[in-house]
Amino acid sequence: MSGPLSGIKIIELPNIGPTQFTGMALADLGAEVLRLDRASSVARGVGIIPPTPFASLDRNRRSVGIDLKHPDGVATVLRLCEQADVLIEGFRPGVAERLGVGPDDCRGRNPRLIYGRMTGWGQEGPLAHDVGHDINYISLAGVLAHIGPTGGPPTPPINLIGDFGGGGLLLAYGVLAAIIERATSGEGQVIDAAMVDGSAMLMSLFFGLSAMGFWSDERGTNLLDGGSHFYGAYETADGSYLSIASYEPQFYAVLCELLVPLGIPLDPATQMDQSAWPGLKEQMAELFRTRTRDAWTEFFDGHDVCFAPVLTMNEARAHPHNVARDTFIDVNGAPQPAPAPRFSRTPGSVDRPPVVPGTDTDTALLDWGFDADEVATLKSSGGLA
């Protein structure tokens, strides 16, 4: 594997969504990520989601089938920890300890091990042991209440904020910070990455604005939530949408120059007059419905307005800018987002397609220091699948 994390060895105890994302993100940057899939997943031939070339969250890893309820399975994990840099897991608090693969067990074998824990509510607190999903975590973090139209219910931003931004990426960020700190201390540590915490962190700007009285709790009435006429998405004549983000004065002035001749009474001097926003939004909405999305894109092209067509995933893959940057790549016939961010000397890459649970049990364990007889014995005992 190439990438800036080449040489880093990570054990992934898989769980749905966020932990998968962390494993993918770290593997994309060159880490050797060994996923330990449940024996039941190996028996079915699938994990949480059936294996497919399009399951990009499962790419770039090898998979060992293991039974964590079997003592030989637990012993295998602890032995792997002896040479690993990082272990990441997504169990509910206390589950890893009950299985015998908690932080004390694993770090007892290797004090340099970084043990990353991914949960929704965190390892402590009144809700720590409650079930939940992305929408619940962002609800409690003060995120969901502020997303959606005025007068309507909150709109879930799919599971980008809790699961992936405030969850999987938060854990990856924590892992990297712990690796840097270990270079000085020589010691690993335990990371408590909670989606409720990460989601709240992503809202830092807006918590500040709210505390200063510059943000209303009423959805769809603020500067960046679609309340202003110069920051939002407008439907076009073909049923598509165009996004406008002309909130800096210099960009708003250009928007004025372009739309005033078309009958929209914009004035740079009154840009922040919130009482005028609803009326201007309505007028602009009527105007944008008179041309197609592509026509408006051509109209604004070359002007410093801050605009972009609102593209579907399929459209995004074909857009010339994304094509030029190779933002999307093809892995065995399946389009996927490319590894990010980009590095000048040690670029990330996709070297392995999405893995099927248990595919690499023999070869991966041999590479991690087990011999063939040991692997055969562990399989016959039921510790490995």
Secondary structure, 3 states (H helix, E strand, C coil): CCCCCCCCEEEEECCCCHHHHHHHHHHHCCCEEEEEEEHHHHHHCCCCCCCCCCCHHHCCCEEEEECCCCHHHHHHHHHHHCCCCEEEECCCCCHHHHHCCCHHHHHHHCCCCEEEEEECCCCCCCCCCCCCCHHHHHHHCCCHHHCCCCCCCCCCCCCHHHHHHHHHHHHHHHHHHHHHHHHHHCCCCEEEEEHHHHHHHHCHHHHHHHHCCCCCCCCCCCCCCCCCCCEEEEECCCCCEEEEECCCHHHHHHHHHHHHHHCCCCCHHHCCCHHHHHHHHHHHHHHHCCCCHHHHHHHHCCCCCCEEECCCHHHHHHCHHHHHHCCEEEECCEEEECCCCCCCCCCCCCCCCCCCCCCCHHHHHHHCCCCHHHHHHHHHHCCEC
